[in-house]
Amino acid sequence: MSSSKESSSTERSELQVRTLLGEITQLSKRDITPEEFHAEFLRWVTAALGAVGGGLWTLERGTLSLSYQINFKELQLKENEVDKHARLLTRLLNSSENGTLLPPHSGTEGDNDVGNPTGHLLIFCPIRTELEVVGLVEIIHRPDAPINIQKNFVQFLAQTCKLATDYYKNRQLRHFSERQNLWVLLEDFTRTIHENLDPRLTAYTIANEGRRLIGCDRVSIALRRGNSCPIMAVSGQDTINKRATIVRLQGKVAGVVLKAGEPMWYAGSTSDFPPQIEHAVEKYVDESHSKMIAVFPLFHRKKEHEKEEEKEKKKYRKPLRPFGVLIVEQLTDSQITEQIRKRVDIVAEHASSALGNALEHRSIFLLPIWKLLGKSTQLLVGEALPKTIAVTIAVLIVLGCLLFLPWNFMMHSDGTLEPTSRVRIYSPIDAEIKMLFVEHGSRVLGPTETHRGTKLLELHSPELEAQGIQLQGEEREVLEDLVSLNQRLHDRSRQLSDFDLADLAGQISKSQIRLNTVRDKLDIFEVYQKPNLFITSPMDGVVISGDVRRRLTERLPLSRMSYVLEIADLDGDWQLELLVPESRMGYIMDQKRRQDALGEPLRVEFRLVSQPSVKHFGTVKEIYDRAEVRTDSGSASAMSSSINSVSIKVALDDLGAITDLRPGSECTARILCGKRPLGYVLFYELIIYFQKNILFRWF
């Protein structure tokens, strides 16, 4: 019976050990922090061994430190025993053994000062990986444990420490993977931000790539401009509304940190900040709701090759002012981890270098010219030299032609083809068209000794008719007054005194004078004003206006001296009417004076819009002495409505060569003004503009 009980007890113990080892195995595979692992691991081990307590020592930078302990005060080390215990830990840490058991008040072989100074049984086992010694596990056990079980304690602890080694191996692999990813991100970040020397593009690259490297919610870049520090780039945004409240408040935070010249970390509290920074940060946080803010000033990079003497001299100079700031924000988490601190430091350092180089590059005087000169040197070496020589020769030939090759210099102008004899008829009064007697293309006759000319149209003027009716009424009124006065004068039934007779005679005389005056007005009205209601042709010709019928149909009113229609002699001579801009008249007048001195006319060639393939010629016969802006509907050129121009009349050489003679036919003319270099002919307008707007104004 006793043997069966021992076997069942042994099986239960083995099952508990296997279960415990399985739990520790699962614990070693979890991605937890070393502090959490140490606590769980030590609790499982001390519970499995039934120990009084224990401690887990870790090696950090060559020094052992107690990472976690359970009832470690049970050791009850005296002051003179602390150093001995520490030397024991160091000796066992460097030992090659996998487990060590020290009885109470014992020492190691070869060194009496190194041993177990306590009254407890101590069990040690180091935790090692292939690369390093991680730490040491120390178990405090009761001294009365049987010797055969003590060996099992050492074996169990060694086995669990191997499982702990798996945790550190997995952690090292994850650490190496994270470092590898970090190096890849850092390499991409540094390569990308140094690709461009434009400060604005560099700032946007740092903001977007820096956010990816740090793993934060938002990164912003602000650059100093005088005493302010406006935001230049924000991660994830192509443009920035600089008038937005959040952008202005963020710029104020950047400005106060820029003046301080020291990094600022905000994680929910501003109690340690100076008043200026505290006020700016609180206003910005109220608007942006950021949980964590890091603001790093950016300085120009220091040159590593400076001599020691120069560095000593710079100690006494004023400290360098930062040229901008890097702003890192978290919107949901206020925790500032060591990883975030390191990555922000890295991004700030590389941002200072890249942005500083970009700003320094932009500040170079006449930078585009130096770049062009630098690139031009590549054209004089290697395979590019023959091509450069060929292109240079071609350019010299073109310049020679532009400067020395004579070419016909012509002034271009638009114009119309018109009959030489034509008359434009205007309305003599304010009226409406009552009746139209002619149409477009109707032939009309001018006045003769017996005929006033063909009647063109009749006008209707209410004012003129009212004036005639008024004069006729005045005439009837005066006549009635005269009849009444004469009846009174010759009425024999009434005896009138001499005074009354004299008075009647005076009234009759007055009325007669009024009658004569009214009749004179009527004569003037009938002879000079009433005929204005009928417009007759002043010459023989053809009506060439086409919109008179529309005016009659739409009953459009005519004001005094407004254009009505036009009559022209199509069978007579024709001429070209040009309106030349005043800016071109100088060349034309100079050439005309030269031609007059030679006794030759000024030549003109032109093409009709209706026959662009046929070239016609003529000579200038008249140039108006006045330049004016012609805005009336009958202007010869549409360009005259906005440009001060001079009218030029051109006589045609061969009228019979023009098969389609229509008044107002548009044409494009060129007036020959001698010969000039080809370059001047092509670019004379640019030369005139330069002389007028630059040379004349500034010199």
Disulfide bonds with the S-S distance in Angstrom:
none
